[in-house]
Amino acid sequence: MLMDEAANDNRLTELISILSTTLTNIDVEYEFALARIRITARPELRGVIVDTVRQRHIKRREPYVRQIAELRKQTSQRHGRVACSD
């Protein structure tokens, strides 16, 4: 039974790592998009475009952040700790 718990903890940790890497990639793509907008967008449209891209970025990140929080909560509950949120 202890081996199953350790294996499950390892899977949770690996999944959190994969999701965190995905979030990092999403953030890098967002930064590149902002840089591209600053260079190519007409000044009078830049603010609207940046706001749209920012909202899309937040929406895109949301499910990953939520899933990581849930996995951390599960891990913490298993070990009798309180999960911390980012």
All heavy atoms as an XYZ file, in Angstrom:
701
protein
N       0.820     -1.197      0.000
C       0.000      0.000      0.000
C       0.863      1.260      0.000
O       0.573      2.213     -0.693
C      -0.933     -0.033      1.213
C      -1.885      1.110      1.281
S      -3.118      0.969     -0.019
C      -4.271      2.144      0.518
N       1.946      1.256      0.780
C       2.840      2.400      0.850
C       3.476      2.683     -0.506
O       3.660      3.832     -0.889
C       3.923      2.130      1.903
C       4.555      3.332      2.566
C       3.505      4.302      3.071
C       5.446      2.893      3.696
N       3.774      1.616     -1.257
C       4.379      1.766     -2.575
C       3.402      2.436     -3.533
O       3.787      3.284     -4.328
C       4.794      0.392     -3.108
C       5.709      0.472     -4.270
S       7.273      1.116     -3.724
C       8.323     -0.057     -4.492
N       2.104      2.067     -3.453
C       1.087      2.694     -4.294
C       0.972      4.189     -4.002
O       0.829      5.000     -4.911
C      -0.277      2.036     -4.083
C      -0.359      0.669     -4.734
O       0.482      0.366     -5.602
O      -1.271     -0.096     -4.368
N       1.023      4.556     -2.717
C       0.940      5.966     -2.338
C       2.134      6.736     -2.873
O       1.984      7.851     -3.385
C       0.862      6.109     -0.816
C      -0.473      5.704     -0.246
C      -0.517      5.847      1.265
O       0.270      6.649      1.812
O      -1.335      5.155      1.883
N       3.314      6.167     -2.776
C       4.519      6.822     -3.283
C       4.441      6.981     -4.798
O       4.795      8.032     -5.341
C       5.765      6.034     -2.889
N       3.974      5.956     -5.485
C       3.840      6.025     -6.943
C       2.819      7.093     -7.333
O       3.033      7.845     -8.290
C       3.440      4.672     -7.505
N       1.734      7.148     -6.590
C       0.706      8.152     -6.872
C       1.241      9.561     -6.617
O       0.982     10.476     -7.392
C      -0.543      7.882     -6.044
C      -1.762      8.578     -6.606
O      -1.834      8.847     -7.798
N      -2.698      8.888     -5.742
N       1.996      9.725     -5.522
C       2.615     11.026     -5.235
C       3.562     11.424     -6.360
O       3.598     12.582     -6.767
C       3.382     10.987     -3.912
C       2.468     11.076     -2.703
O       1.272     11.389     -2.875
O       2.956     10.844     -1.584
N       4.321     10.470     -6.860
C       5.243     10.753     -7.965
C       4.476     11.178     -9.218
O       4.892     12.092     -9.930
C       6.120      9.544     -8.273
C       7.182      9.318     -7.230
O       7.522     10.231     -6.470
N       7.703      8.116     -7.169
N       3.360     10.520     -9.482
C       2.542     10.890    -10.646
C       1.963     12.295    -10.484
O       1.939     13.079    -11.442
C       1.419      9.883    -10.861
C       1.880      8.635    -11.614
C       0.717      7.744    -11.839
N       0.462      7.160    -10.540
C       0.234      5.891    -10.259
N       0.095      5.037    -11.172
N       0.085      5.435     -9.076
N       1.489     12.601     -9.273
C       0.960     13.943     -9.022
C       2.042     15.000     -9.207
O       1.820     16.031     -9.836
C       0.367     14.034     -7.612
C      -0.951     13.306     -7.373
C      -1.341     13.388     -5.902
C      -2.055     13.873     -8.234
N       3.220     14.728     -8.669
C       4.345     15.654     -8.802
C       4.729     15.831    -10.267
O       4.974     16.956    -10.732
C       5.555     15.150     -7.987
O       5.166     15.047     -6.615
C       6.736     16.088     -8.119
N       4.748     14.739    -11.012
C       5.080     14.816    -12.435
C       4.025     15.610    -13.204
O       4.348     16.432    -14.058
C       5.216     13.414    -13.022
C       5.636     13.418    -14.474
C       5.802     12.018    -15.038
O       5.888     11.048    -14.267
O       5.835     11.912    -16.275
N       2.766     15.395    -12.881
C       1.686     16.114    -13.541
C       1.758     17.615    -13.231
O       1.590     18.454    -14.123
C       0.334     15.536    -13.131
C      -0.883     16.015    -13.894
C      -0.700     15.878    -15.403
C      -2.106     15.233    -13.451
N       2.032     17.951    -11.986
C       2.197     19.356    -11.607
C       3.351     19.975    -12.393
O       3.241     21.096    -12.902
C       2.420     19.503    -10.084
C       1.123     19.184     -9.328
C       2.915     20.908     -9.733
C       1.288     19.046     -7.829
N       4.421     19.244    -12.535
C       5.575     19.732    -13.297
C       5.225     19.964    -14.765
O       5.592     20.993    -15.347
C       6.729     18.731    -13.170
O       7.819     19.145    -13.941
N       4.511     19.038    -15.353
C       4.103     19.172    -16.762
C       3.179     20.381    -16.930
O       3.349     21.181    -17.861
C       3.414     17.880    -17.252
C       4.440     16.755    -17.362
C       2.703     18.107    -18.589
C       3.829     15.373    -17.530
N       2.218     20.521    -16.038
C       1.298     21.655    -16.114
C       2.028     22.980    -15.893
O       1.736     23.977    -16.566
C       0.166     21.490    -15.094
C      -0.811     20.348    -15.377
C      -1.704     20.099    -14.163
C      -1.645     20.632    -16.603
N       2.992     22.989    -14.989
C       3.782     24.194    -14.748
C       4.611     24.570    -15.968
O       4.728     25.752    -16.313
C       4.708     23.998    -13.536
O       3.952     23.832    -12.369
N       5.159     23.571    -16.632
C       5.912     23.825    -17.861
C       4.998     24.401    -18.942
O       5.375     25.334    -19.659
C       6.584     22.526    -18.358
O       7.490     22.073    -17.349
C       7.330     22.743    -19.655
N       3.793     23.871    -19.022
C       2.824     24.387    -19.984
C       2.503     25.849    -19.681
O       2.445     26.685    -20.588
C       1.540     23.537    -19.979
O       1.884     22.193    -20.311
C       0.515     24.060    -20.972
N       2.326     26.176    -18.404
C       2.071     27.563    -18.021
C       3.231     28.467    -18.413
O       3.028     29.585    -18.905
C       1.843     27.665    -16.509
C       0.437     27.459    -16.009
C       0.400     27.522    -14.489
C      -0.515     28.478    -16.592
N       4.444     27.986    -18.200
C       5.624     28.761    -18.586
C       5.625     29.021    -20.083
O       5.889     30.146    -20.533
C       6.914     28.025    -18.165
O       6.909     27.873    -16.743
C       8.155     28.788    -18.596
N       5.306     28.005    -20.868
C       5.243     28.171    -22.324
C       4.166     29.177    -22.720
O       4.384     30.008    -23.615
C       4.997     26.834    -23.014
C       6.172     25.897    -22.905
O       7.303     26.323    -22.703
N       5.912     24.612    -23.025
N       3.028     29.117    -22.077
C       1.949     30.066    -22.348
C       2.411     31.488    -22.024
O       2.150     32.434    -22.788
C       0.679     29.697    -21.550
C       0.053     28.419    -22.120
C      -0.329     30.844    -21.532
C      -1.049     27.829    -21.258
N       3.106     31.652    -20.917
C       3.596     32.972    -20.524
C       4.636     33.508    -21.509
O       4.627     34.693    -21.839
C       4.174     32.931    -19.115
C       3.102     32.732    -18.052
O       1.906     32.954    -18.344
O       3.467     32.343    -16.921
N       5.516     32.642    -21.979
C       6.529     33.059    -22.955
C       5.854     33.476    -24.263
O       6.202     34.515    -24.844
C       7.570     31.939    -23.189
C       8.451     32.233    -24.393
C       8.422     31.742    -21.938
N       4.890     32.699    -24.710
C       4.145     33.059    -25.928
C       3.462     34.415    -25.769
O       3.437     35.233    -26.704
C       3.111     31.991    -26.256
C       3.703     30.693    -26.746
C       2.663     29.597    -26.909
O       1.449     29.894    -26.844
O       3.061     28.439    -27.105
N       2.928     34.665    -24.590
C       2.263     35.938    -24.310
C       3.259     37.087    -24.403
O       2.968     38.127    -25.016
C       1.623     35.867    -22.917
C       1.078     37.173    -22.407
C      -0.007     37.789    -23.015
C       1.635     37.781    -21.284
C      -0.522     38.980    -22.525
C       1.126     38.970    -20.789
C       0.057     39.559    -21.413
O      -0.452     40.742    -20.928
N       4.426     36.915    -23.797
C       5.442     37.965    -23.844
C       5.889     38.237    -25.279
O       6.094     39.388    -25.661
C       6.639     37.595    -22.960
C       6.332     37.604    -21.473
C       5.846     38.957    -20.958
O       6.329     40.005    -21.451
O       4.988     38.973    -20.070
N       6.055     37.199    -26.074
C       6.403     37.380    -27.490
C       5.290     38.120    -28.227
O       5.560     38.995    -29.055
C       6.683     36.043    -28.174
C       8.089     35.555    -27.990
C       8.335     34.371    -27.316
C       9.169     36.263    -28.497
C       9.639     33.913    -27.137
C      10.474     35.814    -28.336
C      10.706     34.638    -27.650
N       4.047     37.771    -27.928
C       2.915     38.443    -28.573
C       2.911     39.928    -28.221
O       2.698     40.779    -29.097
C       1.599     37.783    -28.169
N       3.162     40.250    -26.949
C       3.206     41.656    -26.544
C       4.325     42.403    -27.269
O       4.129     43.534    -27.726
C       3.397     41.774    -25.031
C       2.219     41.380    -24.153
C       2.587     41.550    -22.684
C       0.973     42.177    -24.502
N       5.482     41.764    -27.364
C       6.600     42.397    -28.060
C       6.254     42.648    -29.528
O       6.554     43.717    -30.072
C       7.838     41.523    -27.936
N       5.620     41.682    -30.141
C       5.220     41.805    -31.549
C       4.208     42.944    -31.728
O       4.291     43.732    -32.669
C       4.637     40.472    -32.026
C       4.671     40.255    -33.497
C       4.337     38.830    -33.919
N       3.277     38.187    -33.161
C       3.451     37.146    -32.342
N       4.632     36.608    -32.175
N       2.429     36.627    -31.692
N       3.278     43.041    -30.780
C       2.274     44.107    -30.830
C       2.942     45.475    -30.697
O       2.617     46.415    -31.436
C       1.206     43.909    -29.734
C       0.359     42.680    -30.045
C       0.333     45.144    -29.580
C      -0.449     42.175    -28.874
N       3.868     45.594    -29.772
C       4.552     46.872    -29.563
C       5.301     47.326    -30.812
O       5.414     48.523    -31.072
C       5.518     46.757    -28.385
C       4.809     46.708    -27.050
C       5.781     46.712    -25.887
N       5.078     46.398    -24.673
C       5.185     45.253    -24.004
N       6.004     44.314    -24.430
N       4.495     45.046    -22.911
N       5.788     46.372    -31.581
C       6.563     46.695    -32.777
C       5.667     46.937    -33.991
O       5.919     47.853    -34.780
C       7.574     45.563    -33.083
C       8.629     45.498    -31.995
C       8.222     45.746    -34.448
C       9.488     44.243    -32.043
N       4.623     46.135    -34.133
C       3.871     46.153    -35.397
C       2.530     46.867    -35.358
O       2.045     47.311    -36.397
C       3.627     44.715    -35.897
O       2.849     44.017    -34.930
C       4.933     43.982    -36.134
N       1.906     46.964    -34.190
C       0.551     47.543    -34.135
C       0.588     49.067    -34.254
O       1.512     49.719    -33.752
C      -0.136     47.139    -32.838
N      -0.415     49.593    -34.889
C      -0.538     51.040    -34.971
C      -0.781     51.582    -33.562
O      -1.542     50.990    -32.779
C      -1.689     51.421    -35.890
C      -1.417     51.048    -37.327
C      -2.407     51.644    -38.274
N      -3.779     51.633    -37.757
C      -4.854     51.595    -38.495
N      -4.761     51.565    -39.810
N      -6.051     51.596    -37.958
N      -0.136     52.684    -33.224
C      -0.247     53.229    -31.860
C      -1.679     53.417    -31.378
O      -1.981     53.142    -30.213
C       0.491     54.572    -31.954
C       1.462     54.377    -33.066
C       0.771     53.466    -34.056
N      -2.564     53.845    -32.254
C      -3.948     54.104    -31.821
C      -4.726     52.819    -31.528
O      -5.759     52.844    -30.864
C      -4.700     54.963    -32.850
C      -4.892     54.313    -34.200
C      -3.742     54.529    -35.188
O      -2.657     54.988    -34.788
O      -3.954     54.205    -36.363
N      -4.228     51.684    -32.004
C      -4.890     50.392    -31.752
C      -4.171     49.545    -30.705
O      -4.714     48.549    -30.231
C      -4.975     49.590    -33.062
C      -5.791     50.221    -34.178
C      -5.720     49.358    -35.424
C      -7.226     50.415    -33.735
N      -2.961     49.938    -30.390
C      -2.111     49.124    -29.516
C      -2.783     48.774    -28.189
O      -2.764     47.620    -27.757
C      -0.794     49.852    -29.287
C       0.316     48.945    -28.846
C       1.640     49.665    -28.823
N       2.071     49.904    -30.199
C       2.776     50.946    -30.590
N       3.141     51.861    -29.733
N       3.116     51.084    -31.850
N      -3.372     49.756    -27.525
C      -3.996     49.513    -26.213
C      -5.111     48.483    -26.278
O      -5.196     47.583    -25.436
N      -5.961     48.600    -27.273
C      -7.077     47.661    -27.431
C      -6.553     46.256    -27.724
O      -7.043     45.271    -27.156
C      -8.022     48.134    -28.572
C      -9.088     47.087    -28.854
C      -8.639     49.461    -28.226
N      -5.556     46.178    -28.576
C      -4.987     44.867    -28.929
C      -4.330     44.231    -27.713
O      -4.539     43.045    -27.438
C      -4.001     45.001    -30.100
C      -4.729     45.448    -31.363
C      -3.282     43.679    -30.350
C      -3.811     45.864    -32.503
N      -3.559     45.023    -26.967
C      -2.897     44.488    -25.763
C      -3.937     44.001    -24.762
O      -3.788     42.919    -24.175
C      -1.953     45.546    -25.137
C      -1.518     45.133    -23.740
C      -0.735     45.759    -26.018
N      -5.001     44.761    -24.557
C      -6.064     44.330    -23.628
C      -6.695     43.016    -24.067
O      -6.932     42.121    -23.248
C      -7.149     45.398    -23.507
C      -6.697     46.600    -22.697
O      -5.673     46.502    -21.987
O      -7.367     47.652    -22.785
N      -6.951     42.881    -25.364
C      -7.537     41.646    -25.894
C      -6.602     40.469    -25.696
O      -7.021     39.391    -25.238
C      -7.861     41.809    -27.397
O      -8.771     42.895    -27.549
C      -8.466     40.542    -27.968
N      -5.330     40.676    -25.997
C      -4.338     39.605    -25.849
C      -4.179     39.244    -24.366
O      -4.063     38.068    -24.014
C      -2.991     40.011    -26.493
C      -1.886     39.033    -26.136
C      -3.143     40.117    -28.006
N      -4.213     40.241    -23.484
C      -4.090     39.986    -22.040
C      -5.261     39.141    -21.537
O      -5.072     38.172    -20.795
C      -4.018     41.304    -21.272
C      -3.839     41.092    -19.774
C      -3.802     42.401    -18.990
N      -2.731     43.266    -19.448
C      -2.918     44.478    -19.979
N      -4.131     44.975    -20.111
N      -1.903     45.208    -20.365
N      -6.469     39.504    -21.954
C      -7.652     38.740    -21.532
C      -7.594     37.296    -22.042
O      -7.922     36.356    -21.307
C      -8.929     39.421    -22.020
C      -9.239     40.703    -21.277
C      -9.363     40.490    -19.784
O     -10.002     39.555    -19.317
N      -8.722     41.357    -19.018
N      -7.155     37.136    -23.270
C      -7.018     35.788    -23.834
C      -5.969     34.989    -23.055
O      -6.141     33.802    -22.779
C      -6.629     35.884    -25.304
C      -6.754     34.579    -26.026
C      -6.509     34.677    -27.512
N      -6.472     36.035    -28.036
C      -5.634     36.450    -28.966
N      -4.762     35.634    -29.485
N      -5.669     37.690    -29.398
N      -4.894     35.663    -22.679
C      -3.828     35.021    -21.916
C      -4.342     34.532    -20.556
O      -4.099     33.390    -20.165
C      -2.668     36.011    -21.736
C      -1.590     35.551    -20.828
N      -0.750     34.499    -21.143
C      -1.199     35.976    -19.614
C       0.100     34.317    -20.156
N      -0.143     35.194    -19.219
N      -5.056     35.398    -19.874
C      -5.609     35.032    -18.561
C      -6.558     33.846    -18.687
O      -6.489     32.889    -17.904
C      -6.321     36.251    -17.925
C      -5.284     37.312    -17.549
C      -7.157     35.833    -16.720
C      -5.881     38.666    -17.210
N      -7.406     33.895    -19.691
C      -8.371     32.816    -19.911
C      -7.668     31.505    -20.266
O      -8.081     30.421    -19.837
C      -9.325     33.230    -21.030
C     -10.557     32.417    -21.119
C     -11.507     33.029    -22.127
C     -12.906     32.564    -21.822
N     -13.902     33.305    -22.562
N      -6.614     31.609    -21.053
C      -5.868     30.415    -21.461
C      -5.139     29.769    -20.281
O      -5.049     28.543    -20.186
C      -4.868     30.820    -22.547
C      -4.170     29.671    -23.184
C      -3.322     30.150    -24.338
N      -2.527     29.054    -24.847
C      -1.376     29.197    -25.461
N      -0.881     30.405    -25.673
N      -0.710     28.151    -25.876
N      -4.624     30.579    -19.354
C      -3.885     30.070    -18.196
C      -4.797     29.448    -17.133
O      -4.386     28.555    -16.403
C      -3.133     31.217    -17.509
C      -1.984     31.759    -18.249
C      -1.301     32.872    -17.449
N      -0.161     32.321    -16.737
C      -0.120     32.119    -15.438
N      -1.137     32.447    -14.672
N       0.947     31.581    -14.885
N      -5.990     29.971    -17.047
C      -6.906     29.639    -15.955
C      -7.074     28.144    -15.672
O      -6.940     27.714    -14.516
C      -8.253     30.295    -16.242
C      -9.158     30.396    -15.068
C     -10.405     31.184    -15.441
O     -10.276     32.337    -15.886
O     -11.487     30.615    -15.287
N      -7.366     27.311    -16.669
C      -7.572     25.892    -16.345
C      -6.307     25.206    -15.808
O      -6.401     24.312    -14.965
C      -8.010     25.263    -17.670
C      -7.774     26.280    -18.719
C      -7.612     27.601    -18.073
N      -5.147     25.642    -16.261
C      -3.895     25.046    -15.788
C      -3.628     25.442    -14.339
O      -3.236     24.610    -13.521
C      -2.722     25.468    -16.678
C      -2.865     24.981    -18.089
C      -3.378     25.810    -19.085
C      -2.513     23.680    -18.439
C      -3.526     25.363    -20.387
C      -2.665     23.224    -19.736
C      -3.174     24.064    -20.698
O      -3.331     23.615    -21.984
N      -3.855     26.713    -14.028
C      -3.671     27.189    -12.659
C      -4.623     26.455    -11.724
O      -4.237     25.998    -10.639
C      -3.880     28.717    -12.585
C      -3.907     29.207    -11.143
C      -2.806     29.438    -13.383
N      -5.866     26.305    -12.152
C      -6.876     25.616    -11.340
C      -6.489     24.149    -11.107
O      -6.588     23.627    -10.000
C      -8.237     25.723    -12.040
C      -9.396     25.424    -11.172
C     -10.747     25.714    -11.818
N     -10.834     25.459    -13.241
C     -10.989     26.409    -14.167
N     -11.076     27.669    -13.826
N     -11.075     26.102    -15.446
N      -6.009     23.485    -12.172
C      -5.629     22.076    -12.060
C      -4.422     21.901    -11.142
O      -4.385     20.980    -10.327
C      -5.309     21.505    -13.455
C      -5.041     20.016    -13.445
C      -6.259     19.205    -13.064
O      -7.357     19.481    -13.496
N      -6.076     18.211    -12.237
N      -3.442     22.787    -11.257
C      -2.271     22.713    -10.375
C      -2.701     22.899     -8.921
O      -2.251     22.160     -8.037
C      -1.212     23.760    -10.776
C      -0.557     23.355    -12.103
C      -0.150     23.914     -9.686
C       0.320     24.438    -12.721
N      -3.559     23.855     -8.668
C      -4.038     24.087     -7.300
C      -4.747     22.851     -6.753
O      -4.535     22.465     -5.591
C      -4.965     25.298     -7.264
N      -5.557     22.216     -7.576
C      -6.267     21.007     -7.142
C      -5.283     19.868     -6.846
O      -5.418     19.162     -5.851
C      -7.277     20.581     -8.203
C      -8.077     19.349     -7.831
C      -8.880     19.504     -6.548
O      -9.389     20.598     -6.270
O      -8.996     18.509     -5.806
N      -4.298     19.696     -7.702
C      -3.304     18.636     -7.475
C      -2.478     18.899     -6.230
O      -2.186     17.976     -5.460
C      -2.396     18.491     -8.701
C      -3.078     17.956     -9.954
C      -2.154     18.089    -11.160
C      -3.523     16.512     -9.766
N      -2.104     20.153     -6.008
C      -1.355     20.495     -4.785
C      -2.203     20.240     -3.550
O      -1.700     19.776     -2.528
C      -0.904     21.947     -4.838
C       0.259     22.162     -5.759
C       0.707     23.594     -5.742
N       1.873     23.759     -6.583
C       2.296     24.927     -7.017
N       1.655     26.032     -6.675
N       3.361     25.006     -7.786
N      -3.487     20.558     -3.657
C      -4.407     20.318     -2.543
C      -4.477     18.818     -2.227
O      -4.409     18.418     -1.068
C      -5.788     20.859     -2.901
C      -6.814     20.718     -1.827
C      -8.129     21.321     -2.291
C      -9.251     21.013     -1.325
N     -10.541     21.508     -1.838
N      -4.587     18.010     -3.280
C      -4.626     16.559     -3.083
C      -3.343     16.057     -2.428
O      -3.386     15.233     -1.510
C      -4.807     15.844     -4.420
C      -6.174     15.981     -5.024
C      -6.257     15.324     -6.387
O      -5.475     14.442     -6.719
N      -7.201     15.771     -7.198
N      -2.227     16.554     -2.898
C      -0.936     16.141     -2.342
C      -0.829     16.542     -0.878
O      -0.407     15.747     -0.034
C       0.223     16.773     -3.148
O       0.108     16.361     -4.501
C       1.565     16.341     -2.617
N      -1.238     17.770     -0.577
C      -1.159     18.262      0.796
C      -2.097     17.497      1.726
O      -1.739     17.188      2.855
C      -1.491     19.747      0.849
O      -0.518     20.483      0.158
N      -3.293     17.195      1.246
C      -4.258     16.463      2.071
C      -3.738     15.069      2.396
O      -3.956     14.550      3.481
C      -5.607     16.381      1.366
C      -6.351     17.678      1.365
C      -7.617     17.645      0.528
O      -7.822     16.764     -0.293
N      -8.472     18.632      0.732
N      -3.052     14.474      1.443
C      -2.477     13.155      1.669
C      -1.452     13.163      2.778
O      -1.281     12.191      3.482
C      -1.727     12.722      0.412
C      -2.365     11.684     -0.321
C      -1.623     11.608     -1.611
N      -2.626     11.353     -2.548
C      -2.774     10.180     -3.131
N      -1.876      9.292     -3.008
N      -3.785      9.952     -3.869
N      -0.738     14.271      2.865
C       0.350     14.366      3.832
C      -0.049     15.202      5.055
O       0.810     15.532      5.865
C       1.591     14.968      3.164
C       2.092     14.116      2.049
N       2.782     12.949      2.265
C       1.987     14.259      0.705
C       3.085     12.406      1.090
N       2.605     13.167      0.125
N      -1.335     15.541      5.144
C      -1.841     16.254      6.307
C      -1.374     17.684      6.389
O      -1.305     18.258      7.473
N      -1.052     18.295      5.230
C      -0.604     19.693      5.208
C      -1.665     20.526      4.530
O      -2.509     20.036      3.811
C       0.697     19.814      4.436
C       1.844     19.070      5.063
C       3.129     19.384      4.343
N       3.047     19.089      2.919
C       3.637     18.073      2.326
N       4.346     17.225      3.020
N       3.542     17.894      1.024
N      -1.563     21.812      4.750
C      -2.451     22.762      4.091
C      -1.779     23.215      2.815
O      -0.614     23.572      2.806
C      -2.731     23.987      5.006
C      -3.554     25.022      4.287
C      -3.390     23.543      6.287
N      -2.534     23.193      1.715
C      -1.978     23.611      0.415
C      -1.832     25.118      0.389
O      -2.662     25.854      0.906
C      -2.905     23.165     -0.706
N      -0.740     25.562     -0.214
C      -0.569     27.004     -0.394
C      -0.914     27.332     -1.836
O      -0.664     26.569     -2.738
C       0.846     27.435     -0.073
S       2.107     26.702     -1.107
N      -1.504     28.509     -2.018
C      -1.877     28.899     -3.373
C      -0.888     29.916     -3.908
O      -0.276     30.659     -3.147
C      -3.290     29.477     -3.381
O      -3.320     30.595     -2.527
N      -0.751     29.953     -5.244
C       0.180     30.886     -5.876
C      -0.524     32.119     -6.329
O      -1.536     32.217     -6.788
C       0.859     30.227     -7.093
C       1.833     29.148     -6.646
O       2.330     29.247     -5.526
O       2.086     28.230     -7.442
